[in-house]
Amino acid sequence: MTKQTDIPAETQQTRASERNSSAATVVGFAILGCLIAGVVGIFKAIAMESGGGVFLCLLGSVAAFGTVAYIYLRRE
């Protein structure tokens, strides 16, 4: 006969809280990556000569900073 052991409710809550902290960590790294991408895009646009590439770099930077702003405004 096999015995089935019950998991206490306390252990289940601990596992759920561990998932939330790791999800928050991933979002934090995503925000950091978007900020770095925005800064790199601005510096790249400054270093470039005039042309369509400058516009695309600045557009990418605005999109990266917009993503960060959206994530922070969405967190309530």
Backbone as XML, in Angstrom:
<?xml version="1.0"?>
<chain id="A" units="angstrom">
  <residue number="1" name="MET">
    <atom name="N" x="0.839" y="-1.165" z="0.000"/>
    <atom name="CA" x="0.000" y="0.000" z="0.000"/>
    <atom name="C" x="0.896" y="1.244" z="0.000"/>
  </residue>
  <residue number="2" name="THR">
    <atom name="N" x="0.570" y="2.217" z="-0.804"/>
    <atom name="CA" x="1.366" y="3.441" z="-0.839"/>
    <atom name="C" x="0.730" y="4.507" z="0.023"/>
  </residue>
  <residue number="3" name="LYS">
    <atom name="N" x="1.574" y="5.243" z="0.687"/>
    <atom name="CA" x="1.095" y="6.332" z="1.527"/>
    <atom name="C" x="1.279" y="7.653" z="0.791"/>
  </residue>
  <residue number="4" name="GLN">
    <atom name="N" x="0.312" y="8.508" z="0.926"/>
    <atom name="CA" x="0.385" y="9.816" z="0.297"/>
    <atom name="C" x="0.554" y="10.846" z="1.407"/>
  </residue>
  <residue number="5" name="THR">
    <atom name="N" x="1.594" y="11.638" z="1.311"/>
    <atom name="CA" x="1.843" y="12.627" z="2.352"/>
    <atom name="C" x="1.232" y="13.956" z="1.930"/>
  </residue>
  <residue number="6" name="ASP">
    <atom name="N" x="0.668" y="14.630" z="2.899"/>
    <atom name="CA" x="0.078" y="15.944" z="2.639"/>
    <atom name="C" x="1.138" y="17.019" z="2.830"/>
  </residue>
  <residue number="7" name="ILE">
    <atom name="N" x="1.071" y="18.016" z="1.961"/>
    <atom name="CA" x="1.974" y="19.163" z="2.087"/>
    <atom name="C" x="1.260" y="20.207" z="2.939"/>
  </residue>
  <residue number="8" name="PRO">
    <atom name="N" x="1.903" y="20.660" z="3.993"/>
    <atom name="CA" x="1.260" y="21.677" z="4.830"/>
    <atom name="C" x="1.009" y="22.962" z="4.040"/>
  </residue>
  <residue number="9" name="ALA">
    <atom name="N" x="0.001" y="23.704" z="4.444"/>
    <atom name="CA" x="-0.360" y="24.965" z="3.772"/>
    <atom name="C" x="0.779" y="25.969" z="3.858"/>
  </residue>
  <residue number="10" name="GLU">
    <atom name="N" x="1.547" y="25.919" z="4.919"/>
    <atom name="CA" x="2.652" y="26.847" z="5.097"/>
    <atom name="C" x="3.698" y="26.667" z="3.997"/>
  </residue>
  <residue number="11" name="THR">
    <atom name="N" x="3.995" y="25.451" z="3.626"/>
    <atom name="CA" x="4.966" y="25.170" z="2.579"/>
    <atom name="C" x="4.458" y="25.663" z="1.230"/>
  </residue>
  <residue number="12" name="GLN">
    <atom name="N" x="3.173" y="25.506" z="0.959"/>
    <atom name="CA" x="2.614" y="25.975" z="-0.299"/>
    <atom name="C" x="2.702" y="27.489" z="-0.400"/>
  </residue>
  <residue number="13" name="GLN">
    <atom name="N" x="2.466" y="28.201" z="0.689"/>
    <atom name="CA" x="2.566" y="29.652" z="0.678"/>
    <atom name="C" x="4.004" y="30.097" z="0.471"/>
  </residue>
  <residue number="14" name="THR">
    <atom name="N" x="4.937" y="29.372" z="1.034"/>
    <atom name="CA" x="6.341" y="29.707" z="0.857"/>
    <atom name="C" x="6.744" y="29.553" z="-0.606"/>
  </residue>
  <residue number="15" name="ARG">
    <atom name="N" x="6.301" y="28.499" z="-1.243"/>
    <atom name="CA" x="6.624" y="28.284" z="-2.650"/>
    <atom name="C" x="6.017" y="29.377" z="-3.517"/>
  </residue>
  <residue number="16" name="ALA">
    <atom name="N" x="4.813" y="29.827" z="-3.224"/>
    <atom name="CA" x="4.172" y="30.883" z="-4.001"/>
    <atom name="C" x="4.919" y="32.199" z="-3.845"/>
  </residue>
  <residue number="17" name="SER">
    <atom name="N" x="5.394" y="32.494" z="-2.632"/>
    <atom name="CA" x="6.115" y="33.742" z="-2.422"/>
    <atom name="C" x="7.478" y="33.699" z="-3.111"/>
  </residue>
  <residue number="18" name="GLU">
    <atom name="N" x="8.093" y="32.532" z="-3.201"/>
    <atom name="CA" x="9.364" y="32.416" z="-3.910"/>
    <atom name="C" x="9.187" y="32.737" z="-5.384"/>
  </residue>
  <residue number="19" name="ARG">
    <atom name="N" x="8.096" y="32.318" z="-5.970"/>
    <atom name="CA" x="7.833" y="32.616" z="-7.376"/>
    <atom name="C" x="7.667" y="34.102" z="-7.600"/>
  </residue>
  <residue number="20" name="ASN">
    <atom name="N" x="6.998" y="34.794" z="-6.702"/>
    <atom name="CA" x="6.795" y="36.226" z="-6.851"/>
    <atom name="C" x="8.102" y="36.992" z="-6.783"/>
  </residue>
  <residue number="21" name="SER">
    <atom name="N" x="8.990" y="36.591" z="-5.915"/>
    <atom name="CA" x="10.255" y="37.299" z="-5.808"/>
    <atom name="C" x="11.115" y="37.064" z="-7.042"/>
  </residue>
  <residue number="22" name="SER">
    <atom name="N" x="11.078" y="35.880" z="-7.610"/>
    <atom name="CA" x="11.866" y="35.637" z="-8.805"/>
    <atom name="C" x="11.266" y="36.367" z="-10.004"/>
  </residue>
  <residue number="23" name="ALA">
    <atom name="N" x="9.945" y="36.493" z="-10.059"/>
    <atom name="CA" x="9.304" y="37.247" z="-11.137"/>
    <atom name="C" x="9.657" y="38.724" z="-11.028"/>
  </residue>
  <residue number="24" name="ALA">
    <atom name="N" x="9.688" y="39.233" z="-9.820"/>
    <atom name="CA" x="10.067" y="40.629" z="-9.623"/>
    <atom name="C" x="11.524" y="40.858" z="-10.021"/>
  </residue>
  <residue number="25" name="THR">
    <atom name="N" x="12.358" y="39.887" z="-9.776"/>
    <atom name="CA" x="13.762" y="39.998" z="-10.166"/>
    <atom name="C" x="13.907" y="40.037" z="-11.683"/>
  </residue>
  <residue number="26" name="VAL">
    <atom name="N" x="13.160" y="39.220" z="-12.371"/>
    <atom name="CA" x="13.212" y="39.195" z="-13.835"/>
    <atom name="C" x="12.733" y="40.523" z="-14.403"/>
  </residue>
  <residue number="27" name="VAL">
    <atom name="N" x="11.658" y="41.065" z="-13.845"/>
    <atom name="CA" x="11.153" y="42.359" z="-14.311"/>
    <atom name="C" x="12.182" y="43.455" z="-14.029"/>
  </residue>
  <residue number="28" name="GLY">
    <atom name="N" x="12.837" y="43.378" z="-12.895"/>
    <atom name="CA" x="13.882" y="44.357" z="-12.581"/>
    <atom name="C" x="15.029" y="44.317" z="-13.578"/>
  </residue>
  <residue number="29" name="PHE">
    <atom name="N" x="15.451" y="43.111" z="-13.966"/>
    <atom name="CA" x="16.502" y="42.999" z="-14.966"/>
    <atom name="C" x="16.032" y="43.490" z="-16.326"/>
  </residue>
  <residue number="30" name="ALA">
    <atom name="N" x="14.770" y="43.267" z="-16.663"/>
    <atom name="CA" x="14.228" y="43.763" z="-17.935"/>
    <atom name="C" x="14.213" y="45.288" z="-17.961"/>
  </residue>
  <residue number="31" name="ILE">
    <atom name="N" x="13.842" y="45.888" z="-16.846"/>
    <atom name="CA" x="13.842" y="47.350" z="-16.749"/>
    <atom name="C" x="15.257" y="47.882" z="-16.886"/>
  </residue>
  <residue number="32" name="LEU">
    <atom name="N" x="16.196" y="47.251" z="-16.212"/>
    <atom name="CA" x="17.591" y="47.670" z="-16.300"/>
    <atom name="C" x="18.107" y="47.545" z="-17.730"/>
  </residue>
  <residue number="33" name="GLY">
    <atom name="N" x="17.753" y="46.466" z="-18.404"/>
    <atom name="CA" x="18.162" y="46.276" z="-19.792"/>
    <atom name="C" x="17.589" y="47.336" z="-20.712"/>
  </residue>
  <residue number="34" name="CYS">
    <atom name="N" x="16.331" y="47.703" z="-20.505"/>
    <atom name="CA" x="15.720" y="48.758" z="-21.330"/>
    <atom name="C" x="16.388" y="50.104" z="-21.087"/>
  </residue>
  <residue number="35" name="LEU">
    <atom name="N" x="16.719" y="50.399" z="-19.843"/>
    <atom name="CA" x="17.416" y="51.650" z="-19.555"/>
    <atom name="C" x="18.791" y="51.688" z="-20.209"/>
  </residue>
  <residue number="36" name="ILE">
    <atom name="N" x="19.505" y="50.596" z="-20.143"/>
    <atom name="CA" x="20.827" y="50.532" z="-20.774"/>
    <atom name="C" x="20.708" y="50.673" z="-22.292"/>
  </residue>
  <residue number="37" name="ALA">
    <atom name="N" x="19.699" y="50.016" z="-22.880"/>
    <atom name="CA" x="19.492" y="50.114" z="-24.328"/>
    <atom name="C" x="19.163" y="51.551" z="-24.738"/>
  </residue>
  <residue number="38" name="GLY">
    <atom name="N" x="18.375" y="52.235" z="-23.941"/>
    <atom name="CA" x="18.048" y="53.629" z="-24.244"/>
    <atom name="C" x="19.264" y="54.533" z="-24.193"/>
  </residue>
  <residue number="39" name="VAL">
    <atom name="N" x="20.090" y="54.357" z="-23.177"/>
    <atom name="CA" x="21.297" y="55.184" z="-23.047"/>
    <atom name="C" x="22.276" y="54.891" z="-24.180"/>
  </residue>
  <residue number="40" name="VAL">
    <atom name="N" x="22.447" y="53.622" z="-24.514"/>
    <atom name="CA" x="23.361" y="53.253" z="-25.609"/>
    <atom name="C" x="22.857" y="53.829" z="-26.930"/>
  </residue>
  <residue number="41" name="GLY">
    <atom name="N" x="21.543" y="53.803" z="-27.146"/>
    <atom name="CA" x="20.972" y="54.364" z="-28.369"/>
    <atom name="C" x="21.209" y="55.859" z="-28.489"/>
  </residue>
  <residue number="42" name="ILE">
    <atom name="N" x="21.097" y="56.564" z="-27.378"/>
    <atom name="CA" x="21.347" y="58.010" z="-27.403"/>
    <atom name="C" x="22.812" y="58.292" z="-27.699"/>
  </residue>
  <residue number="43" name="PHE">
    <atom name="N" x="23.729" y="57.584" z="-27.039"/>
    <atom name="CA" x="25.152" y="57.799" z="-27.304"/>
    <atom name="C" x="25.523" y="57.423" z="-28.735"/>
  </residue>
  <residue number="44" name="LYS">
    <atom name="N" x="24.920" y="56.373" z="-29.240"/>
    <atom name="CA" x="25.173" y="55.955" z="-30.621"/>
    <atom name="C" x="24.678" y="57.022" z="-31.597"/>
  </residue>
  <residue number="45" name="ALA">
    <atom name="N" x="23.513" y="57.615" z="-31.313"/>
    <atom name="CA" x="22.976" y="58.666" z="-32.189"/>
    <atom name="C" x="23.851" y="59.910" z="-32.164"/>
  </residue>
  <residue number="46" name="ILE">
    <atom name="N" x="24.424" y="60.222" z="-31.014"/>
    <atom name="CA" x="25.310" y="61.385" z="-30.917"/>
    <atom name="C" x="26.577" y="61.154" z="-31.732"/>
  </residue>
  <residue number="47" name="ALA">
    <atom name="N" x="27.086" y="59.938" z="-31.721"/>
    <atom name="CA" x="28.339" y="59.627" z="-32.414"/>
    <atom name="C" x="28.161" y="59.509" z="-33.927"/>
  </residue>
  <residue number="48" name="MET">
    <atom name="N" x="26.932" y="59.292" z="-34.406"/>
    <atom name="CA" x="26.698" y="59.095" z="-35.835"/>
    <atom name="C" x="26.641" y="60.434" z="-36.574"/>
  </residue>
  <residue number="49" name="GLU">
    <atom name="N" x="26.912" y="60.346" z="-37.855"/>
    <atom name="CA" x="26.701" y="61.513" z="-38.695"/>
    <atom name="C" x="25.220" y="61.580" z="-39.039"/>
  </residue>
  <residue number="50" name="SER">
    <atom name="N" x="24.796" y="62.704" z="-39.573"/>
    <atom name="CA" x="23.365" y="62.867" z="-39.849"/>
    <atom name="C" x="22.898" y="61.831" z="-40.873"/>
  </residue>
  <residue number="51" name="GLY">
    <atom name="N" x="21.675" y="61.418" z="-40.744"/>
    <atom name="CA" x="21.111" y="60.427" z="-41.643"/>
    <atom name="C" x="19.969" y="59.684" z="-40.986"/>
  </residue>
  <residue number="52" name="GLY">
    <atom name="N" x="19.499" y="58.679" z="-41.667"/>
    <atom name="CA" x="18.382" y="57.899" z="-41.156"/>
    <atom name="C" x="18.737" y="57.074" z="-39.940"/>
  </residue>
  <residue number="53" name="GLY">
    <atom name="N" x="20.013" y="56.714" z="-39.808"/>
    <atom name="CA" x="20.442" y="55.911" z="-38.663"/>
    <atom name="C" x="20.271" y="56.637" z="-37.342"/>
  </residue>
  <residue number="54" name="VAL">
    <atom name="N" x="20.500" y="57.935" z="-37.367"/>
    <atom name="CA" x="20.335" y="58.736" z="-36.150"/>
    <atom name="C" x="18.878" y="58.690" z="-35.706"/>
  </residue>
  <residue number="55" name="PHE">
    <atom name="N" x="17.975" y="58.847" z="-36.668"/>
    <atom name="CA" x="16.548" y="58.814" z="-36.355"/>
    <atom name="C" x="16.155" y="57.460" z="-35.770"/>
  </residue>
  <residue number="56" name="LEU">
    <atom name="N" x="16.651" y="56.379" z="-36.345"/>
    <atom name="CA" x="16.306" y="55.045" z="-35.846"/>
    <atom name="C" x="16.863" y="54.804" z="-34.442"/>
  </residue>
  <residue number="57" name="CYS">
    <atom name="N" x="18.073" y="55.292" z="-34.179"/>
    <atom name="CA" x="18.643" y="55.144" z="-32.833"/>
    <atom name="C" x="17.826" y="55.906" z="-31.801"/>
  </residue>
  <residue number="58" name="LEU">
    <atom name="N" x="17.432" y="57.129" z="-32.145"/>
    <atom name="CA" x="16.630" y="57.910" z="-31.216"/>
    <atom name="C" x="15.238" y="57.313" z="-31.038"/>
  </residue>
  <residue number="59" name="LEU">
    <atom name="N" x="14.687" y="56.771" z="-32.108"/>
    <atom name="CA" x="13.386" y="56.120" z="-32.010"/>
    <atom name="C" x="13.450" y="54.899" z="-31.100"/>
  </residue>
  <residue number="60" name="GLY">
    <atom name="N" x="14.516" y="54.122" z="-31.221"/>
    <atom name="CA" x="14.710" y="52.967" z="-30.347"/>
    <atom name="C" x="14.890" y="53.376" z="-28.892"/>
  </residue>
  <residue number="61" name="SER">
    <atom name="N" x="15.593" y="54.474" z="-28.664"/>
    <atom name="CA" x="15.790" y="54.957" z="-27.300"/>
    <atom name="C" x="14.471" y="55.411" z="-26.681"/>
  </residue>
  <residue number="62" name="VAL">
    <atom name="N" x="13.666" y="56.115" z="-27.469"/>
    <atom name="CA" x="12.367" y="56.557" z="-26.969"/>
    <atom name="C" x="11.490" y="55.344" z="-26.658"/>
  </residue>
  <residue number="63" name="ALA">
    <atom name="N" x="11.546" y="54.330" z="-27.498"/>
    <atom name="CA" x="10.759" y="53.113" z="-27.251"/>
    <atom name="C" x="11.231" y="52.409" z="-25.975"/>
  </residue>
  <residue number="64" name="ALA">
    <atom name="N" x="12.542" y="52.353" z="-25.751"/>
    <atom name="CA" x="13.077" y="51.706" z="-24.549"/>
    <atom name="C" x="12.669" y="52.460" z="-23.293"/>
  </residue>
  <residue number="65" name="PHE">
    <atom name="N" x="12.807" y="53.781" z="-23.316"/>
    <atom name="CA" x="12.412" y="54.567" z="-22.148"/>
    <atom name="C" x="10.899" y="54.541" z="-21.964"/>
  </residue>
  <residue number="66" name="GLY">
    <atom name="N" x="10.156" y="54.481" z="-23.053"/>
    <atom name="CA" x="8.703" y="54.367" z="-22.962"/>
    <atom name="C" x="8.282" y="53.056" z="-22.323"/>
  </residue>
  <residue number="67" name="THR">
    <atom name="N" x="8.997" y="51.997" z="-22.630"/>
    <atom name="CA" x="8.708" y="50.700" z="-22.022"/>
    <atom name="C" x="8.924" y="50.745" z="-20.510"/>
  </residue>
  <residue number="68" name="VAL">
    <atom name="N" x="10.006" y="51.384" z="-20.099"/>
    <atom name="CA" x="10.289" y="51.510" z="-18.667"/>
    <atom name="C" x="9.210" y="52.342" z="-17.988"/>
  </residue>
  <residue number="69" name="ALA">
    <atom name="N" x="8.824" y="53.457" z="-18.625"/>
    <atom name="CA" x="7.776" y="54.302" z="-18.050"/>
    <atom name="C" x="6.462" y="53.539" z="-17.950"/>
  </residue>
  <residue number="70" name="TYR">
    <atom name="N" x="6.137" y="52.757" z="-18.961"/>
    <atom name="CA" x="4.906" y="51.978" z="-18.950"/>
    <atom name="C" x="4.900" y="50.957" z="-17.822"/>
  </residue>
  <residue number="71" name="ILE">
    <atom name="N" x="6.032" y="50.292" z="-17.615"/>
    <atom name="CA" x="6.118" y="49.289" z="-16.546"/>
    <atom name="C" x="5.967" y="49.947" z="-15.187"/>
  </residue>
  <residue number="72" name="TYR">
    <atom name="N" x="6.618" y="51.098" z="-14.988"/>
    <atom name="CA" x="6.514" y="51.763" z="-13.687"/>
    <atom name="C" x="5.121" y="52.330" z="-13.457"/>
  </residue>
  <residue number="73" name="LEU">
    <atom name="N" x="4.479" y="52.863" z="-14.481"/>
    <atom name="CA" x="3.130" y="53.403" z="-14.300"/>
    <atom name="C" x="2.109" y="52.288" z="-14.108"/>
  </residue>
  <residue number="74" name="ARG">
    <atom name="N" x="2.392" y="51.134" z="-14.655"/>
    <atom name="CA" x="1.476" y="49.999" z="-14.543"/>
    <atom name="C" x="1.554" y="49.345" z="-13.160"/>
  </residue>
  <residue number="75" name="ARG">
    <atom name="N" x="2.683" y="49.492" z="-12.477"/>
    <atom name="CA" x="2.889" y="48.892" z="-11.140"/>
    <atom name="C" x="2.191" y="49.724" z="-10.092"/>
  </residue>
  <residue number="76" name="GLU">
    <atom name="N" x="1.023" y="49.350" z="-9.699"/>
    <atom name="CA" x="0.318" y="50.096" z="-8.646"/>
    <atom name="C" x="-0.136" y="49.218" z="-7.543"/>
  </residue>
</chain>
